[in-house]
Amino acid sequence: MSTRDERDAALEAAIFALLGERGAGRTISATDAARAVGGDHPDGWGPLMQPVRYLAVRLMKEGRLVIIRKGRPVDPDDFRGVYRLRLPEAGEDYGPGKSALE
């Protein structure tokens, strides 16, 4: 396993642990996940922000996570700015071949 794979596995575990702690329908920020892995100092969590974003996009495309912006699910291939993460709710499926805009 490469360092990138280990980092991504740690970020994924942190995302799902934090979401599990928050409960159904609640969100976390990308910074929450980055800090859980990189620590509270910006030198630790700052470099993890892009990897969190890439991981969130992949997890949304797999149907395991929903990326939220301004209270609504986004198109994982086309969003900008501040976003939050949450678990999919019942009946919500943004997995392969699906779109948040449908």
Sine and cosine of phi, psi and omega as CSV:
sin_phi,cos_phi,sin_psi,cos_psi,sin_omega,cos_omega
0.00,0.00,0.74,-0.67,-0.01,-1.00
-0.99,0.14,0.20,-0.98,0.04,-1.00
-0.87,0.50,-0.63,0.77,0.03,-1.00
-0.89,0.45,-0.68,0.73,0.04,-1.00
-0.89,0.47,-0.66,0.75,0.02,-1.00
-0.91,0.42,-0.68,0.74,0.03,-1.00
-0.88,0.47,-0.73,0.68,-0.02,-1.00
-0.90,0.43,-0.63,0.78,0.04,-1.00
-0.90,0.44,-0.65,0.76,0.03,-1.00
-0.92,0.39,-0.65,0.76,0.03,-1.00
-0.91,0.42,-0.69,0.72,0.02,-1.00
-0.88,0.48,-0.71,0.71,0.02,-1.00
-0.88,0.47,-0.66,0.75,0.01,-1.00
-0.91,0.42,-0.69,0.73,0.01,-1.00
-0.85,0.53,-0.78,0.63,-0.07,-1.00
-0.95,0.31,-0.52,0.86,0.07,-1.00
-0.92,0.39,-0.71,0.70,0.01,-1.00
-0.90,0.44,-0.67,0.74,0.02,-1.00
-0.91,0.41,-0.60,0.80,0.06,-1.00
-0.89,0.46,-0.63,0.78,0.03,-1.00
-0.93,0.38,-0.60,0.80,-0.05,-1.00
-0.95,0.30,-0.59,0.81,0.00,-1.00
0.98,-0.19,0.18,-0.98,-0.07,-1.00
-0.86,0.51,0.69,-0.73,0.07,-1.00
0.98,0.19,-0.11,0.99,-0.01,-1.00
-1.00,-0.04,0.37,-0.93,-0.06,-1.00
-0.87,-0.50,0.28,-0.96,0.16,-0.99
-0.78,-0.62,0.32,-0.95,0.10,-1.00
-1.00,-0.05,0.32,-0.95,0.08,-1.00
-0.88,0.47,-0.56,0.83,0.02,-1.00
-0.89,0.46,-0.60,0.80,0.04,-1.00
-0.84,0.55,-0.72,0.69,-0.01,-1.00
-0.92,0.39,-0.69,0.72,0.00,-1.00
-0.88,0.47,-0.66,0.75,0.01,-1.00
-0.93,0.36,-0.55,0.84,0.02,-1.00
-0.89,0.46,-0.51,0.86,-0.01,-1.00
-0.99,-0.12,-0.67,0.74,-0.13,-0.99
-1.00,-0.10,-0.13,0.99,-0.02,-1.00
1.00,-0.01,0.04,-1.00,-0.11,-0.99
-0.99,0.13,-0.27,0.96,0.00,-1.00
-0.99,0.16,0.70,-0.71,-0.02,-1.00
-0.82,0.57,-0.49,0.87,0.04,-1.00
-0.92,0.40,-0.41,0.91,0.02,-1.00
-1.00,0.05,-0.74,0.68,-0.08,-1.00
-1.00,-0.02,-0.44,0.90,-0.04,-1.00
-0.82,0.58,-0.76,0.65,0.00,-1.00
-0.92,0.40,-0.17,0.99,-0.02,-1.00
-1.00,-0.03,-0.10,0.99,-0.07,-1.00
-0.90,0.43,-0.69,0.72,0.05,-1.00
-0.91,0.41,-0.71,0.70,0.06,-1.00
-0.86,0.51,-0.58,0.81,0.06,-1.00
-0.89,0.46,-0.69,0.73,-0.01,-1.00
-0.88,0.47,-0.75,0.67,0.01,-1.00
-0.87,0.49,-0.66,0.75,0.01,-1.00
-0.91,0.41,-0.68,0.74,0.02,-1.00
-0.87,0.49,-0.67,0.74,0.03,-1.00
-0.88,0.48,-0.73,0.68,0.00,-1.00
-0.88,0.48,-0.71,0.71,-0.03,-1.00
-0.91,0.41,-0.56,0.83,0.06,-1.00
-0.93,0.36,-0.66,0.75,0.02,-1.00
-0.90,0.43,-0.45,0.89,0.06,-1.00
-0.99,0.12,-0.12,0.99,0.00,-1.00
0.99,0.15,0.29,0.96,-0.07,-1.00
-0.98,-0.21,-0.15,0.99,-0.11,-0.99
-0.46,-0.89,0.42,-0.91,0.08,-1.00
-0.83,-0.56,0.75,-0.66,0.07,-1.00
-1.00,-0.08,0.80,-0.60,-0.08,-1.00
-0.91,-0.41,0.70,-0.71,0.13,-0.99
-0.67,-0.74,0.79,-0.61,-0.03,-1.00
0.81,0.59,0.62,0.78,0.09,-1.00
0.98,0.18,0.06,1.00,-0.04,-1.00
-0.77,-0.63,0.52,-0.85,0.09,-1.00
-0.88,0.47,0.56,-0.83,-0.02,-1.00
-0.96,-0.28,0.22,-0.97,0.22,-0.98
-0.98,0.19,0.89,-0.47,-0.08,-1.00
-0.89,0.46,-0.32,0.95,0.01,-1.00
-1.00,-0.03,-0.07,1.00,-0.10,-0.99
-0.42,-0.91,0.98,0.20,0.10,-0.99
-0.57,-0.82,0.45,-0.90,-0.02,-1.00
-0.72,-0.70,0.29,-0.96,0.15,-0.99
0.99,0.13,-0.31,-0.95,-0.06,-1.00
-0.95,0.31,0.69,-0.72,0.00,-1.00
-0.63,-0.77,0.28,-0.96,0.04,-1.00
-0.78,-0.62,0.25,-0.97,-0.05,-1.00
-0.84,-0.55,0.60,-0.80,0.12,-0.99
-0.49,-0.87,0.25,-0.97,0.06,-1.00
-0.97,0.23,0.49,-0.87,0.07,-1.00
-0.90,0.44,0.57,-0.82,0.06,-1.00
-1.00,-0.08,0.22,-0.98,-0.01,-1.00
-0.81,0.59,0.76,-0.64,0.02,-1.00
0.99,0.12,-0.08,1.00,-0.02,-1.00
-1.00,-0.07,0.83,-0.56,-0.03,-1.00
-0.62,-0.79,0.94,-0.33,0.06,-1.00
-0.92,-0.39,0.43,0.90,-0.03,-1.00
-0.93,0.37,-0.21,-0.98,-0.07,-1.00
-0.78,0.62,0.76,-0.65,0.05,-1.00
0.99,0.13,-0.02,1.00,-0.03,-1.00
-0.96,-0.28,0.31,-0.95,0.02,-1.00
-0.76,-0.65,0.59,-0.80,0.07,-1.00
-0.93,0.36,-0.27,0.96,-0.08,-1.00
-1.00,-0.07,-0.06,1.00,-0.03,-1.00
-0.96,0.28,0.00,0.00,0.00,0.00
